[in-house]
Amino acid sequence: MKFSQKIQIHLTTAVLVVVVLFGVLSCTKDEVTKIEAVKDRKASPGLAATQITTVVSDSGITRYRIFSDQWDIYDRAAEPYWEFPKGLHFERFDENLVIDANFHSNYARYHDYKKLWEFKKNVKAVNIKGEMFETDLLYWDQQQERIYTDKFIRVTQATRVITAVGFESDQSLTKYHFKNVQGIFAVDEAGQSSTSPDE
């Protein structure tokens, strides 16, 4: 075999090695991109659903009913949570399966480890007495069995309307107190409110 032929063979082999290595590196780069996308799972919901109506049980007993246009579950986040970016209507059942409170908000989040509900934007809650609670932020701590806010809240009762900043209640919204009452207004038969002295 001539020297020039040997050089040609070695050059051809070298070119093939470079081509193969380039192909392997290209595939590796694509795989790394895909792996990085999968690694970002913490920022992506493990489950996303739309137009949801479901019940949630605790120890085999139905406790809540949820209605939402979108429900995203971030199960791989450092602190897993459920998010309802398009709002939530939520009903709570007592031990006799009677709805003792319901909540509606334009946004909601449930922190799984803390067992904490966070209702935001146009929050409306109604207790078994028909009293309505309106605010922009409301928390429900299931572990401590309390509902609270440090924001402005308006509570409409049968005969009066109370406005305050700061509020705390049991989780059925029947035993509650205000932190800073701003006004108490009597409600007449026509449903109109008028200012009355603080009690």
Sine and cosine of phi, psi and omega as CSV:
sin_phi,cos_phi,sin_psi,cos_psi,sin_omega,cos_omega
0.00,0.00,0.74,-0.68,-0.02,-1.00
-0.95,0.30,0.40,-0.92,-0.01,-1.00
-0.87,0.49,-0.63,0.78,-0.02,-1.00
-0.91,0.41,-0.57,0.82,0.03,-1.00
-0.93,0.37,-0.62,0.78,0.04,-1.00
-0.88,0.47,-0.67,0.74,0.03,-1.00
-0.88,0.47,-0.68,0.73,0.00,-1.00
-0.88,0.48,-0.66,0.75,0.00,-1.00
-0.90,0.43,-0.71,0.70,0.00,-1.00
-0.89,0.45,-0.64,0.77,0.03,-1.00
-0.90,0.43,-0.68,0.74,0.02,-1.00
-0.89,0.46,-0.69,0.72,0.03,-1.00
-0.88,0.47,-0.68,0.73,0.00,-1.00
-0.88,0.47,-0.68,0.73,0.01,-1.00
-0.89,0.45,-0.67,0.74,0.02,-1.00
-0.89,0.45,-0.65,0.76,0.02,-1.00
-0.89,0.46,-0.69,0.72,0.01,-1.00
-0.89,0.45,-0.69,0.73,-0.01,-1.00
-0.89,0.45,-0.71,0.70,0.00,-1.00
-0.89,0.45,-0.71,0.70,0.02,-1.00
-0.88,0.48,-0.67,0.74,0.02,-1.00
-0.88,0.48,-0.68,0.73,0.02,-1.00
-0.89,0.45,-0.67,0.74,0.01,-1.00
-0.90,0.43,-0.70,0.72,0.02,-1.00
-0.89,0.45,-0.63,0.78,0.02,-1.00
-0.89,0.45,-0.71,0.71,0.02,-1.00
-0.90,0.44,-0.66,0.75,0.00,-1.00
-0.88,0.48,-0.66,0.75,0.01,-1.00
-0.88,0.47,-0.69,0.72,0.03,-1.00
-0.89,0.46,-0.67,0.75,0.00,-1.00
-0.90,0.44,-0.65,0.76,0.02,-1.00
-0.88,0.48,-0.67,0.74,0.02,-1.00
-0.88,0.48,-0.69,0.73,0.01,-1.00
-0.91,0.41,-0.68,0.74,0.01,-1.00
-0.89,0.45,-0.66,0.75,0.03,-1.00
-0.88,0.48,-0.62,0.78,0.02,-1.00
-0.89,0.45,-0.64,0.77,0.02,-1.00
-0.94,0.33,-0.60,0.80,0.02,-1.00
-0.88,0.48,-0.44,0.90,-0.02,-1.00
-0.99,0.15,0.37,0.93,-0.02,-1.00
-0.87,0.50,-0.44,0.90,-0.01,-1.00
-0.88,0.47,-0.51,0.86,-0.04,-1.00
-1.00,-0.07,0.02,1.00,-0.01,-1.00
-0.89,-0.46,0.61,-0.79,0.02,-1.00
-0.93,0.38,0.68,-0.74,0.08,-1.00
-0.97,0.26,-0.42,0.91,0.04,-1.00
-0.60,-0.80,0.77,-0.64,0.06,-1.00
-0.77,-0.64,0.77,-0.64,-0.03,-1.00
-0.67,-0.75,0.45,-0.89,0.02,-1.00
-0.82,-0.57,0.38,-0.92,0.02,-1.00
0.78,0.63,0.87,0.48,-0.11,-0.99
-0.99,-0.14,0.70,-0.71,0.25,-0.97
-0.72,-0.70,0.89,-0.46,-0.06,-1.00
-0.48,-0.88,0.31,-0.95,0.09,-1.00
-0.92,-0.39,0.52,-0.85,0.01,-1.00
-0.89,-0.46,0.78,-0.63,-0.02,-1.00
-0.96,-0.28,0.44,-0.90,0.09,-1.00
-0.73,-0.68,0.87,-0.49,-0.06,-1.00
0.83,0.56,0.61,0.79,0.05,-1.00
0.99,0.17,0.06,1.00,-0.01,-1.00
-0.93,-0.38,0.76,-0.65,0.02,-1.00
-0.91,0.40,0.83,-0.56,-0.06,-1.00
-0.91,-0.42,-0.55,0.83,-0.10,-1.00
-0.63,-0.78,0.41,-0.91,0.15,-0.99
-0.78,-0.62,0.73,-0.68,-0.10,-0.99
-0.86,-0.51,0.71,-0.70,0.14,-0.99
-0.83,-0.56,0.79,-0.61,0.01,-1.00
-0.39,-0.92,0.51,-0.86,0.08,-1.00
-0.98,0.18,-0.39,0.92,0.02,-1.00
-0.46,-0.89,0.74,-0.67,-0.02,-1.00
-0.72,-0.69,0.89,-0.45,0.01,-1.00
-0.90,-0.43,0.76,-0.65,0.00,-1.00
-0.93,-0.36,0.91,-0.42,0.01,-1.00
-0.99,-0.13,0.98,0.17,-0.11,-0.99
-0.99,0.17,-0.26,0.97,-0.02,-1.00
-0.97,-0.23,0.05,1.00,0.05,-1.00
-0.92,0.40,0.35,-0.94,0.01,-1.00
-0.82,0.57,-0.65,0.76,0.12,-0.99
-0.84,-0.54,0.99,-0.11,-0.09,-1.00
-0.81,0.59,0.59,-0.81,0.00,-1.00
-0.47,-0.88,0.34,-0.94,0.16,-0.99
-0.97,-0.24,0.59,-0.81,0.04,-1.00
-0.78,-0.63,0.64,-0.77,0.04,-1.00
-0.83,-0.56,0.98,0.19,-0.13,-0.99
-0.93,0.37,-0.32,0.95,0.00,-1.00
-0.96,-0.27,0.26,0.97,0.06,-1.00
0.98,-0.22,0.18,-0.98,-0.09,-1.00
-0.45,-0.89,0.65,-0.76,0.23,-0.97
-0.89,-0.46,0.80,-0.61,-0.20,-0.98
-0.73,-0.69,0.76,-0.65,0.03,-1.00
-0.88,-0.48,0.70,-0.72,0.01,-1.00
-0.95,-0.32,0.71,-0.70,0.00,-1.00
-0.96,-0.27,0.59,-0.81,0.14,-0.99
-1.00,0.09,-0.11,-0.99,-0.06,-1.00
-0.91,0.41,-0.29,0.96,0.04,-1.00
-0.99,-0.15,0.24,0.97,-0.01,-1.00
0.89,0.45,0.47,0.88,0.11,-0.99
-0.99,-0.10,0.72,-0.70,0.01,-1.00
-0.94,0.33,0.92,-0.39,-0.02,-1.00
-0.98,-0.21,-0.14,0.99,0.08,-1.00
-0.26,-0.97,0.54,-0.84,0.13,-0.99
-0.67,-0.75,0.46,-0.89,-0.08,-1.00
-0.77,-0.64,0.59,-0.81,0.10,-1.00
-0.67,-0.74,0.71,-0.70,0.06,-1.00
-0.46,-0.89,0.33,-0.94,0.01,-1.00
-0.99,0.17,-0.23,0.97,0.04,-1.00
-0.46,-0.89,0.58,-0.81,0.05,-1.00
-0.49,-0.87,0.44,-0.90,0.06,-1.00
-0.59,-0.81,0.63,-0.78,0.05,-1.00
-0.87,-0.50,0.86,-0.50,0.01,-1.00
-1.00,0.01,0.93,-0.38,-0.17,-0.99
-0.90,0.45,-0.76,0.65,-0.04,-1.00
-0.91,0.41,-0.65,0.76,-0.06,-1.00
-0.99,0.13,-0.24,0.97,-0.10,-1.00
0.83,0.56,0.74,0.67,-0.10,-1.00
-0.84,-0.54,0.84,-0.55,0.10,-0.99
-1.00,-0.06,0.63,-0.78,0.03,-1.00
-0.78,-0.63,0.92,-0.39,0.01,-1.00
-0.96,-0.27,0.76,-0.65,-0.06,-1.00
-0.74,-0.68,0.47,-0.88,0.14,-0.99
0.92,0.40,0.93,-0.37,0.05,-1.00
0.81,0.59,0.78,0.63,-0.03,-1.00
-0.99,0.17,0.76,-0.65,0.08,-1.00
-0.74,-0.68,0.78,-0.62,0.03,-1.00
-0.77,-0.63,0.59,-0.81,-0.01,-1.00
-0.76,-0.65,0.73,-0.68,0.02,-1.00
-1.00,-0.09,-0.04,-1.00,-0.07,-1.00
-0.91,0.41,-0.36,0.93,0.04,-1.00
-0.99,0.12,-0.12,0.99,-0.04,-1.00
1.00,0.04,0.12,0.99,0.04,-1.00
-0.96,0.27,0.67,-0.75,-0.04,-1.00
-0.95,-0.33,0.70,-0.72,0.01,-1.00
-0.89,-0.45,0.84,-0.55,-0.05,-1.00
-0.82,-0.57,0.77,-0.63,0.00,-1.00
-0.34,-0.94,0.01,-1.00,0.06,-1.00
-0.97,-0.23,-0.15,0.99,0.01,-1.00
-0.44,-0.90,0.80,-0.60,-0.01,-1.00
-0.60,-0.80,0.73,-0.69,0.04,-1.00
-0.93,-0.36,0.58,-0.82,0.12,-0.99
-0.79,-0.61,0.94,-0.33,0.01,-1.00
-1.00,-0.07,0.96,-0.28,-0.07,-1.00
-0.95,0.32,-0.54,0.84,0.00,-1.00
-0.92,0.39,-0.66,0.75,0.01,-1.00
-1.00,-0.02,-0.06,1.00,0.02,-1.00
0.82,0.58,0.76,0.65,0.03,-1.00
-0.61,-0.79,0.45,-0.89,0.06,-1.00
-0.86,-0.50,0.67,-0.74,-0.08,-1.00
-0.38,-0.93,0.27,-0.96,0.14,-0.99
-0.40,-0.92,0.43,-0.90,0.12,-0.99
-0.93,-0.36,0.19,0.98,-0.01,-1.00
-0.99,-0.14,0.07,-1.00,0.07,-1.00
-0.88,0.47,0.67,-0.74,0.03,-1.00
-0.64,-0.77,0.58,-0.81,0.04,-1.00
-0.85,-0.53,0.81,-0.59,-0.01,-1.00
-0.89,-0.46,0.87,-0.50,0.00,-1.00
-0.98,-0.19,0.92,-0.39,0.04,-1.00
-0.98,-0.20,-0.06,-1.00,-0.04,-1.00
-0.90,0.44,-0.62,0.78,-0.11,-0.99
-0.88,-0.47,-0.08,1.00,-0.03,-1.00
-0.39,-0.92,0.28,-0.96,0.07,-1.00
-0.87,-0.49,0.76,-0.65,0.01,-1.00
-0.90,-0.44,0.74,-0.67,0.09,-1.00
-0.90,-0.44,0.61,-0.79,-0.06,-1.00
-0.37,-0.93,0.21,-0.98,0.16,-0.99
-0.89,-0.46,0.91,-0.41,-0.06,-1.00
1.00,-0.10,0.72,-0.69,-0.14,-0.99
-0.35,-0.94,0.57,-0.83,0.08,-1.00
-0.56,-0.83,0.60,-0.80,-0.09,-1.00
-0.50,-0.86,0.27,-0.96,0.22,-0.98
-0.96,0.29,0.11,-0.99,-0.14,-0.99
-0.98,0.18,-0.06,1.00,0.12,-0.99
-0.99,-0.14,0.00,1.00,0.01,-1.00
0.88,0.48,0.53,0.84,0.01,-1.00
-0.94,-0.35,-0.42,0.91,0.05,-1.00
-0.88,-0.48,0.96,-0.28,-0.11,-0.99
-0.58,-0.81,0.29,-0.96,0.08,-1.00
-0.56,-0.83,0.38,-0.93,-0.03,-1.00
-0.96,-0.26,0.49,-0.87,0.00,-1.00
-1.00,-0.05,-0.61,0.79,-0.04,-1.00
-0.59,-0.81,1.00,0.03,-0.03,-1.00
-0.94,0.35,0.76,-0.64,0.02,-1.00
-0.98,-0.20,-0.48,0.88,0.00,-1.00
-0.16,-0.99,0.50,-0.87,0.09,-1.00
-0.80,-0.60,0.83,-0.56,-0.09,-1.00
-0.85,-0.52,0.78,-0.63,0.04,-1.00
-0.96,0.28,0.56,-0.83,0.03,-1.00
-0.94,-0.33,0.84,-0.54,0.00,-1.00
-1.00,0.08,-0.03,-1.00,-0.08,-1.00
-0.90,0.44,-0.44,0.90,-0.01,-1.00
-0.99,0.12,-0.02,1.00,0.00,-1.00
1.00,0.04,0.09,1.00,0.03,-1.00
-1.00,0.07,0.51,-0.86,0.03,-1.00
-0.94,-0.34,0.57,-0.82,0.06,-1.00
-0.69,-0.72,0.53,-0.85,-0.09,-1.00
-0.90,0.43,0.65,-0.76,0.09,-1.00
-0.71,-0.70,0.35,-0.94,-0.01,-1.00
-0.88,0.48,0.54,-0.84,0.06,-1.00
-0.89,0.45,0.57,-0.82,0.01,-1.00
-0.99,-0.12,0.00,0.00,0.00,0.00
